[in-house]
Amino acid sequence: MSTEVSGRAAPAVEAGPERPRSGGGPRPAPPRRRRGRRLGPGRPIPFAWAIGPLLLLAVWSVGSAAGWIDERNLSAPWDVLATARELIEDGRLQEHLAASTERALTGLAFGVGVGLLLAVVAGLSRLGEGVIDGPVQIKRSIPSLALIPLLILWFGIGESMKVITITLGVLVPVYIHTHHGLRSIDSRYVELAETLRLSRRGFLRHVVLPGALPGFLLGLRFAVTSAWLSLVVVEQVNATSGIGYMMELARTYGQTDVILVGLVVYGLLGLLSDGLVRLAQRKALSWRRTLAD
């Protein structure tokens, strides 16, 4: 027969997949499926935390070298580095840094302890929550700077006022996130603990502490930042030592480079402390898989 109909060629028939022969011949391999792009932020980048600060430093350096930034308003990075070297050689930077670190760590220790205690009491007791949660939420709405005049009247202008101000700034995030972690514990774990007849101590150890740990560590990250922010405020109010006092004295004499040295020190301290808490968070919560891993 002719393969043409009305002068047109018959359409070609596509060959289908080869079927295995009855004689038991080799079966063709299935087509390889193309793997799609992986969702999420991707794999962790080594030293990713340094990308943003390095870019900021590069923009600052280029702007200073090109003359786009007035040195009277913002000193060049190399001038700030030279000033920092002079302060280190004189020993002034180490002295002020030691005073600031002592204040921050003391306030952080008291704030974390008080915030954790209040969160446990409010998280495990309805009566405790009714007594504690309201005042903490009120403190959350009041900035620490607004409390300084009252704290000065109560405790004077000494170290007690400064440490208490830092403590009040630290305990709020620790309480908020730890309390949320306690209230977010799955009720099935509580029922399982009751079925196994765990003691009060066993319930706290095996259910409460693991359930509240993620919230506590998250609150600790915010608490560390709050400690340094509160420190900046209290050291510029009738202080005689500390990085904030050094910056306030430099403002009086118009020393922009010294002020920038203090800001850089504050930034490095905050970045280092946050990195340590994140490392502890990653180690303590290694059992939990998240997008950050």
C-alpha positions as CSV (number, residue, x, y, z in Angstrom):
1,M,0.0,0.0,0.0
2,S,1.0,3.6,-0.5
3,T,2.2,5.4,2.6
4,E,0.8,8.7,1.4
5,V,-2.8,9.8,1.7
6,S,-4.0,12.7,-0.6
7,G,-0.4,13.6,-1.3
8,R,0.6,14.0,2.4
9,A,3.1,11.8,4.3
10,A,1.7,9.7,7.1
11,P,2.7,10.9,10.5
12,A,5.6,9.1,12.1
13,V,4.8,6.9,15.0
14,E,7.0,7.6,18.1
15,A,8.7,4.5,19.4
16,G,7.5,3.6,22.9
17,P,9.8,2.2,25.6
18,E,11.2,-1.1,24.7
19,R,9.5,-4.0,26.5
20,P,11.4,-6.8,27.9
21,R,11.4,-9.8,25.6
22,S,9.9,-13.1,26.6
23,G,13.3,-14.7,26.3
24,G,14.5,-12.8,29.5
25,G,16.7,-10.2,27.9
26,P,18.2,-7.3,29.8
27,R,15.6,-4.7,31.0
28,P,16.4,-1.1,30.1
29,A,17.4,1.2,33.0
30,P,14.7,3.6,34.1
31,P,15.3,7.2,33.2
32,R,17.3,9.2,35.7
33,R,15.1,11.7,37.6
34,R,16.5,15.2,37.7
35,R,17.0,16.4,41.3
36,G,15.3,19.7,42.0
37,R,16.9,22.7,43.8
38,R,17.1,22.3,47.5
39,L,14.7,24.6,49.4
40,G,15.8,26.7,52.4
41,P,18.8,29.0,53.1
42,G,21.3,26.4,51.9
43,R,24.5,25.1,53.6
44,P,26.2,27.1,56.4
45,I,28.9,29.5,55.2
46,P,32.1,29.6,57.2
47,F,32.5,32.9,59.1
48,A,29.2,34.2,57.7
49,W,28.9,36.5,60.7
50,A,31.9,38.6,59.4
51,I,30.5,39.3,56.0
52,G,28.3,42.3,57.1
53,P,30.9,44.0,59.3
54,L,33.6,43.6,56.6
55,L,31.3,45.2,54.0
56,L,30.6,48.0,56.3
57,L,34.3,48.5,57.0
58,A,35.0,48.5,53.2
59,V,32.3,51.2,52.6
60,W,33.7,53.3,55.4
61,S,37.3,53.0,54.1
62,V,36.4,53.8,50.5
63,G,34.3,56.8,51.6
64,S,37.1,58.2,53.8
65,A,39.8,57.7,51.2
66,A,37.7,59.3,48.5
67,G,36.9,62.3,50.7
68,W,33.1,61.6,50.7
69,I,33.1,61.5,54.5
70,D,34.2,64.6,56.5
71,E,36.8,63.6,59.0
72,R,35.4,66.2,61.5
73,N,32.1,64.1,61.6
74,L,33.5,60.6,61.1
75,S,37.2,59.8,61.4
76,A,38.9,57.4,59.0
77,P,39.4,53.8,60.0
78,W,43.2,54.1,60.0
79,D,42.9,57.2,62.4
80,V,40.6,55.2,64.7
81,L,43.1,52.3,64.6
82,A,46.0,54.7,65.5
83,T,43.9,56.1,68.4
84,A,43.1,52.7,69.7
85,R,46.8,51.8,69.6
86,E,47.6,54.9,71.7
87,L,44.9,54.1,74.2
88,I,46.2,50.5,74.6
89,E,49.8,51.7,75.0
90,D,48.6,54.2,77.7
91,G,46.6,51.4,79.4
92,R,43.4,53.6,79.5
93,L,41.5,51.3,77.2
94,Q,42.2,48.2,79.2
95,E,41.2,50.0,82.4
96,H,37.9,51.2,81.1
97,L,37.2,47.9,79.4
98,A,37.7,46.0,82.7
99,A,35.3,48.3,84.5
100,S,32.7,47.9,81.8
101,T,33.0,44.1,81.6
102,E,32.7,43.8,85.4
103,R,29.5,45.8,85.4
104,A,28.0,44.0,82.5
105,L,28.8,40.5,83.8
106,T,27.5,41.3,87.3
107,G,24.2,42.7,86.0
108,L,23.9,39.8,83.5
109,A,24.4,37.2,86.2
110,F,21.8,38.7,88.5
111,G,19.4,39.3,85.6
112,V,19.6,35.8,84.3
113,G,19.2,34.3,87.7
114,V,16.2,36.4,88.7
115,G,14.6,36.1,85.3
116,L,14.9,32.3,85.2
117,L,13.5,32.0,88.8
118,L,10.5,34.2,88.0
119,A,9.9,32.3,84.7
120,V,9.9,28.9,86.5
121,V,7.6,30.0,89.2
122,A,5.2,31.7,86.7
123,G,5.4,28.8,84.2
124,L,4.7,26.0,86.7
125,S,2.0,27.8,88.8
126,R,-1.1,29.6,87.8
127,L,-1.0,31.7,91.0
128,G,2.7,32.5,90.3
129,E,1.9,33.6,86.8
130,G,-0.9,35.9,88.1
131,V,1.4,37.5,90.6
132,I,4.6,37.8,88.5
133,D,3.6,38.2,84.8
134,G,1.8,41.5,85.2
135,P,4.7,43.4,86.8
136,V,7.2,42.0,84.3
137,Q,5.0,43.0,81.4
138,I,4.8,46.5,82.9
139,K,8.6,46.7,83.1
140,R,8.8,45.4,79.5
141,S,6.9,48.5,78.4
142,I,9.0,50.9,80.4
143,P,12.5,51.6,78.9
144,S,15.5,51.4,81.3
145,L,16.4,55.0,80.6
146,A,13.1,56.2,82.1
147,L,13.9,54.4,85.4
148,I,17.3,55.9,85.9
149,P,16.1,59.1,87.7
150,L,14.1,57.0,90.2
151,L,17.0,54.5,90.7
152,I,19.4,57.4,91.3
153,L,17.0,58.7,94.1
154,W,16.8,55.2,95.6
155,F,20.4,53.9,95.2
156,G,22.5,57.0,94.5
157,I,24.9,57.3,91.6
158,G,27.3,54.5,92.6
159,E,27.8,51.0,91.2
160,S,24.6,49.6,92.8
161,M,22.4,51.8,90.5
162,K,24.3,50.8,87.4
163,V,24.2,47.0,88.2
164,I,20.5,47.2,89.1
165,T,19.7,49.0,85.8
166,I,21.5,46.3,83.8
167,T,19.7,43.6,85.8
168,L,16.3,45.0,85.1
169,G,17.2,45.1,81.4
170,V,18.4,41.5,81.4
171,L,15.7,39.7,83.3
172,V,12.8,40.7,81.0
173,P,14.0,38.8,77.9
174,V,15.0,35.8,80.0
175,Y,11.6,35.7,81.7
176,I,9.6,36.2,78.5
177,H,11.3,33.5,76.4
178,T,11.7,31.0,79.2
179,H,8.1,31.4,80.3
180,H,7.0,30.9,76.7
181,G,9.1,27.8,76.5
182,L,7.5,26.3,79.6
183,R,4.0,27.1,78.4
184,S,4.8,25.6,75.0
185,I,5.7,22.1,76.3
186,D,3.5,19.5,74.7
187,S,0.8,18.3,77.1
188,R,1.4,14.7,75.9
189,Y,4.8,14.7,77.6
190,V,3.1,15.8,80.8
191,E,0.6,13.0,80.5
192,L,3.4,10.5,79.8
193,A,5.2,11.7,82.9
194,E,2.0,11.1,84.9
195,T,1.6,7.7,83.4
196,L,5.2,6.8,84.3
197,R,4.6,8.3,87.8
198,L,7.7,10.5,87.7
199,S,8.5,12.3,90.8
200,R,8.5,16.1,91.0
201,R,12.3,16.2,90.6
202,G,12.1,13.7,87.7
203,F,9.4,15.8,86.0
204,L,11.5,18.9,86.2
205,R,14.6,17.1,85.0
206,H,13.2,15.1,82.1
207,V,10.3,17.2,80.9
208,V,10.5,20.8,82.1
209,L,14.2,21.5,81.6
210,P,14.5,20.1,78.0
211,G,11.3,21.8,77.0
212,A,12.3,25.2,78.4
213,L,15.9,25.1,77.2
214,P,15.3,26.4,73.7
215,G,13.4,29.4,75.0
216,F,15.9,30.1,77.7
217,L,18.8,30.1,75.3
218,L,16.9,32.4,72.9
219,G,16.2,34.7,75.8
220,L,19.8,34.6,76.8
221,R,20.8,36.0,73.4
222,F,18.5,39.0,73.8
223,A,19.7,39.3,77.5
224,V,23.3,39.7,76.4
225,T,22.4,42.4,74.0
226,S,20.3,44.2,76.6
227,A,23.2,44.0,79.1
228,W,25.5,46.0,76.7
229,L,22.7,48.4,75.7
230,S,22.0,49.2,79.4
231,L,25.7,49.5,80.1
232,V,26.0,52.2,77.4
233,V,23.3,54.2,79.2
234,V,24.5,53.9,82.8
235,E,28.1,54.6,82.0
236,Q,27.2,58.0,80.5
237,V,25.4,59.0,83.7
238,N,27.8,60.2,86.5
239,A,30.3,57.5,85.9
240,T,34.1,57.8,86.5
241,S,35.2,54.7,84.6
242,G,34.1,52.5,81.7
243,I,33.9,52.7,78.0
244,G,30.8,54.9,78.1
245,Y,32.6,57.3,80.4
246,M,35.6,57.4,78.0
247,M,33.2,58.2,75.1
248,E,31.4,60.9,77.1
249,L,34.7,62.6,78.0
250,A,35.7,62.5,74.4
251,R,32.5,64.1,73.4
252,T,33.3,67.0,75.6
253,Y,36.6,67.6,73.8
254,G,35.3,66.8,70.3
255,Q,37.4,63.6,69.9
256,T,35.5,61.7,67.3
257,D,38.2,59.1,66.9
258,V,38.0,58.1,70.7
259,I,34.2,57.9,70.4
260,L,34.5,55.6,67.5
261,V,37.0,53.4,69.4
262,G,34.4,53.0,72.1
263,L,31.6,52.2,69.6
264,V,33.9,49.6,68.0
265,V,34.7,48.0,71.4
266,Y,31.0,47.9,72.3
267,G,30.2,46.3,68.9
268,L,33.0,43.7,69.2
269,L,31.9,42.8,72.8
270,G,28.3,42.4,71.6
271,L,29.3,40.3,68.6
272,L,31.6,38.1,70.7
273,S,29.1,37.5,73.5
274,D,26.3,36.7,71.0
275,G,28.6,34.3,69.2
276,L,29.4,32.4,72.4
277,V,25.7,32.1,73.3
278,R,24.9,30.8,69.8
279,L,27.7,28.3,70.1
280,A,26.3,27.1,73.4
281,Q,22.8,27.0,71.8
282,R,24.1,24.9,68.9
283,K,25.8,22.4,71.3
284,A,23.0,22.2,73.7
285,L,20.3,21.8,71.0
286,S,22.3,19.5,68.7
287,W,19.3,17.0,68.8
288,R,17.0,19.5,67.1
289,R,17.2,20.0,63.3
290,T,16.4,23.5,62.0
291,L,17.1,25.6,59.0
292,A,20.1,27.1,60.8
293,D,21.9,23.8,60.8
